[in-house]
């Protein structure tokens, strides 16, 4: 919560609205109509409002922050307008309203929660975003098919899906979030869509069975720990479009035998290829020769 436990916040009349952001309404009870001027509901804004029973969110609100209604144990009715395009982690956790929803929970074409997913799953057509932690720790999920309507896969979306062996990501996807597939230890191959320009941090970290990765020519950045501890990865083609390779990007890729770093790369983070104990062939631009030990941890 912004300004949490500050005397300044405690002195404000509720609801506290700053620059059209609803920052705090923890005094809310009964039936609440959020003012029409609000465009964003901040994280924890209604945290643990145990006497809040219904909320009407006006048109114009575009974002509901993390844990915004967390612990509102009497909240049974929420009106969410079509203008909402971002919903944070645990925004409605601990509410009767959330418990009453059938899975998958889809709000304004955002797949918010599918924590019951098992086996082979086809995401419905029309979904445009797979939300933050949507499939978090779904350890019995085996395969997932994503429709062409999806453009974004949120942070931690498939984190810890340890039985996931197959996933089809369409070219409509332009963004794959931080740690989206972290710990998917049964995933063997992945084709990153052509429209993705950044491989986010930790996105495939600890995918220990991942042996085949296709990185498209539009990617310019490989983030921190993006492929760390992918111990089955034997080769990787880094396209000429890449200019930055993050810290520990391939740390612990113990089966990686060769690496070719394009001349267009301008930055390589420390320990990017640390603990790549099988590397026998390395092609690296001369400008990084003085940083060799930092990059390869030697």
RABEL-V678128 format. One record per backbone hydrogen bond with DSSP energy under -1.0 kcal/mol. NH is the residue of the N-H (numbers start at 1). CO is the residue of the C=O. E is the energy in kcal/mol with one decimal. If there is no record, write none. Layout:
nh=NH co=CO e=E
nh=NH co=CO e=E
//
This chain:
nh=4 co=1 e=-1.6
nh=6 co=3 e=-1.7
nh=10 co=6 e=-2.1
nh=11 co=7 e=-1.3
nh=12 co=9 e=-1.5
nh=16 co=24 e=-3.0
nh=18 co=21 e=-2.6
nh=21 co=18 e=-2.0
nh=22 co=40 e=-3.0
nh=23 co=16 e=-2.7
nh=24 co=16 e=-1.3
nh=25 co=45 e=-3.1
nh=28 co=25 e=-1.8
nh=30 co=51 e=-2.9
nh=32 co=54 e=-2.7
nh=34 co=56 e=-2.2
nh=38 co=35 e=-1.6
nh=39 co=20 e=-3.2
nh=40 co=20 e=-1.4
nh=41 co=63 e=-2.7
nh=42 co=22 e=-2.6
nh=44 co=66 e=-1.2
nh=45 co=42 e=-1.7
nh=46 co=68 e=-2.8
nh=47 co=44 e=-1.5
nh=48 co=70 e=-3.6
nh=49 co=46 e=-1.7
nh=50 co=48 e=-1.8
nh=52 co=49 e=-1.6
nh=53 co=30 e=-2.7
nh=54 co=30 e=-1.8
nh=55 co=77 e=-2.1
nh=56 co=32 e=-2.5
nh=57 co=79 e=-2.1
nh=61 co=58 e=-1.6
nh=62 co=39 e=-3.0
nh=64 co=86 e=-2.5
nh=65 co=41 e=-3.1
nh=67 co=89 e=-2.0
nh=68 co=65 e=-1.6
nh=69 co=91 e=-2.8
nh=70 co=67 e=-1.1
nh=71 co=93 e=-2.7
nh=72 co=69 e=-1.8
nh=73 co=71 e=-1.9
nh=75 co=72 e=-1.8
nh=76 co=53 e=-2.2
nh=77 co=53 e=-1.4
nh=79 co=55 e=-2.4
nh=84 co=81 e=-1.5
nh=85 co=62 e=-2.6
nh=86 co=62 e=-1.7
nh=88 co=64 e=-3.0
nh=91 co=88 e=-1.5
nh=95 co=92 e=-1.3
nh=97 co=75 e=-2.1
nh=99 co=95 e=-1.8
nh=100 co=96 e=-1.5
nh=101 co=98 e=-1.4
nh=105 co=113 e=-2.9
nh=107 co=110 e=-2.5
nh=110 co=107 e=-2.1
nh=111 co=129 e=-3.0
nh=112 co=105 e=-2.4
nh=112 co=110 e=-1.1
nh=113 co=105 e=-1.3
nh=114 co=134 e=-2.7
nh=117 co=114 e=-1.9
nh=119 co=140 e=-2.6
nh=121 co=143 e=-2.7
nh=123 co=145 e=-2.5
nh=127 co=124 e=-1.4
nh=128 co=109 e=-2.6
nh=129 co=109 e=-1.4
nh=130 co=152 e=-2.5
nh=131 co=111 e=-2.5
nh=133 co=155 e=-1.9
nh=134 co=131 e=-2.0
nh=135 co=157 e=-2.6
nh=136 co=133 e=-1.3
nh=137 co=159 e=-3.7
nh=138 co=135 e=-1.8
nh=139 co=137 e=-1.9
nh=141 co=138 e=-1.7
nh=142 co=119 e=-3.0
nh=143 co=119 e=-1.6
nh=144 co=166 e=-1.7
nh=145 co=121 e=-2.2
nh=146 co=168 e=-1.4
nh=150 co=147 e=-1.5
nh=151 co=128 e=-3.0
nh=152 co=128 e=-1.2
nh=153 co=175 e=-2.5
nh=154 co=130 e=-3.3
nh=156 co=178 e=-2.4
nh=157 co=154 e=-1.6
nh=158 co=180 e=-2.7
nh=159 co=156 e=-1.2
nh=160 co=182 e=-3.4
nh=161 co=158 e=-1.8
nh=162 co=160 e=-2.0
nh=164 co=161 e=-1.6
nh=165 co=142 e=-3.0
nh=166 co=142 e=-1.5
nh=168 co=144 e=-1.7
nh=173 co=170 e=-1.6
nh=174 co=151 e=-2.8
nh=175 co=151 e=-1.2
nh=177 co=153 e=-2.9
nh=179 co=201 e=-2.1
nh=180 co=177 e=-1.7
nh=181 co=203 e=-2.0
nh=182 co=179 e=-1.1
nh=183 co=205 e=-2.8
nh=184 co=181 e=-1.8
nh=185 co=183 e=-2.0
nh=187 co=184 e=-1.5
nh=190 co=212 e=-2.0
nh=192 co=214 e=-2.2
nh=196 co=193 e=-1.5
nh=199 co=221 e=-2.9
nh=202 co=224 e=-2.1
nh=203 co=200 e=-1.4
nh=204 co=226 e=-2.3
nh=206 co=228 e=-2.9
nh=207 co=204 e=-1.4
nh=208 co=206 e=-1.4
nh=210 co=207 e=-1.6
nh=211 co=188 e=-2.9
nh=212 co=188 e=-1.7
nh=214 co=190 e=-2.0
nh=219 co=216 e=-1.3
nh=220 co=197 e=-3.2
nh=221 co=197 e=-1.2
nh=222 co=244 e=-2.5
nh=223 co=199 e=-3.2
nh=225 co=247 e=-1.9
nh=226 co=223 e=-1.8
nh=227 co=249 e=-2.8
nh=229 co=251 e=-3.1
nh=230 co=227 e=-1.5
nh=231 co=229 e=-1.6
nh=233 co=230 e=-1.6
nh=242 co=239 e=-1.7
nh=243 co=220 e=-2.9
nh=244 co=220 e=-1.7
nh=245 co=267 e=-2.6
nh=246 co=222 e=-3.1
nh=248 co=270 e=-1.6
nh=249 co=246 e=-1.7
nh=250 co=272 e=-3.0
nh=251 co=248 e=-1.2
nh=252 co=274 e=-2.8
nh=253 co=250 e=-1.8
nh=254 co=252 e=-2.0
nh=256 co=253 e=-1.5
nh=257 co=234 e=-2.4
nh=259 co=281 e=-2.0
nh=261 co=283 e=-3.2
nh=265 co=262 e=-1.4
nh=266 co=243 e=-2.7
nh=267 co=243 e=-1.6
nh=269 co=245 e=-2.9
nh=271 co=294 e=-3.6
nh=272 co=269 e=-1.4
nh=273 co=295 e=-2.7
nh=274 co=271 e=-1.6
nh=276 co=273 e=-1.1
nh=277 co=275 e=-1.4
nh=279 co=276 e=-1.6
nh=280 co=257 e=-3.0
nh=281 co=257 e=-1.8
nh=283 co=259 e=-2.7
nh=288 co=285 e=-2.0
nh=289 co=286 e=-1.9
nh=291 co=288 e=-1.5
nh=292 co=289 e=-1.2
nh=295 co=291 e=-2.4
nh=296 co=292 e=-2.5
nh=297 co=293 e=-1.1
nh=298 co=293 e=-1.2
//
